[in-house]
Amino acid sequence: MNKTSPESIVPGLNSPSPVSSYNEWGLLEEVIVGRIENACMAPDQASVRAVVPDAVIPELSRGSGKPMPEGLITKANEELSEFIRILEGEGVTVKRPDIYDHTRLFKTPDWESTGLCSACPRDGFLVIGDEIIETPMAWRSRYHEGLPYRSLFRDYFNQGARWTSAPKPALLDSLYKQDFVAPAEHDTESPMDYVINDSEVVFDAADFIRCGKDIFCHLSNVTNRSGIQWLQRHLGDQYRIHVIDTSLWRKPMHIDASFVPLRPGLVLINPDDIDVDKLPAFTKQWDFIIAPRPNKSSGTAYSYLNMCSDWLSANVLSLDENRVIVEAQQTTLMDSLKAHGLEVIPCAFEHFSPFGGAFHCATLDIRRQGQLESYFDV
Ligand code: NVA
C-alpha cells in the first residue's frame, strides 16, 4: 500500500490565500491600481465602435492604435498618484502591475492588433473569494493584457491564491457580426443587438458585480451568454449569477457604472441604463439610490479622446460600508451619497477617463474583509 510522504504533498493546499474578496463593500485591505504608461488608443474595430460614445468615433478612426499623447499620460498619472495617496492614507495596501509596452503590434495565426493599456485591471480579472480568474476578453487589443500582471499573480499564487484562466478565445472574424451597425447611445427605438454572437466563450470581468453568493451581470458587447454560462458552471452552485437588463443603454459594456452596490441593502442605479421595474423582484429587498445626472465636468484638453460616457460619475470605489471615493466634480452625486449616511472622499480623475474608466475600473480588489454570505432572500 502506498503511503503519502510529506515531501510528496503539493505545497499550498492549506495555505491561507492572500486573495479574498466576495463583495464590493467589505473593508478594503489590498488593491491593484492600474497603469497608463505606453497606452494606446483602441484600434478601430467593430467591437470598439459598438461601445464608445458616438462623439468619439471620428477620433477613433484617426487615432486607431496610436500611442496616447504623453501630455495626457502625465496629467492622468498625477491623478493616479493622488488616488494612490488617498488609498494608502486610508490604510489600503496598493500594488501595481509591471510597466509594459502596449504599443507593439502582435499577431495570432488569424489576425493582428496593437495593445491597449493596463489602466483597468477590473476588466480582465475577476476576484471571487480566494481565486483570481483571468477572463476571455472580446477586444483583440486586450488579448495579452494579463502579461503585466503576471508577476503579481505569480506572487499571490505562491502565497496560496487560486489562479485560473478561462478558455482563451480565438476572436475570429466570425465572433463579430460583420454587418453590425452600432446604434446611437440611448436610441431605444432600434431593436437591442450586440456586436458579438455566441460562437465563443467571451466575457469581461467588469460585466460582473459581486454581492456575496449573488453575482449580477448583463449581456453586453463584450460578454455573451456562453461567457456567463462558463462562469456559472465554473463557480458552481455556491453562487447564483443573475442577468439584469441594461438594454436602455444601446452600447453596453461594463456594468460597474450602472449597478453599483455600496453596502448590504443599498445599491446605486444609473437610470439611463437600468429600468428598476425590470430588475429581478428579489433585488427590491434593497434600497436604490437613483444616481443623479452627472455634473458636466469642466473638460480637459484631451476630452475628445474619452471612450466613456459622463456616467463614469457612478464608477465609484467603496473602501468599506461607509467610505466611498467619488470624482471631485460630482458634487450632486456626493450629496445623494451623503444623504444615505456615506462618507465621501473626493478625488480628481478626469484625465484618467480616456483610458476607459474611473475608480472601480482602475482597481482590482485583492483582499476585502468578510466571508461568503447571502444578502438576498432569493
Ligand atoms: N463604459 C461605460 C463605463 C463603464 C464603467 C460608460 O461609458 O458609461
Residues whose N, C-alpha, C, O or C-beta is under 5 A from the ligand:
A	BS01	NVA	M253 H254 D256 A257 M307 C308 S309 W311 L312 N315
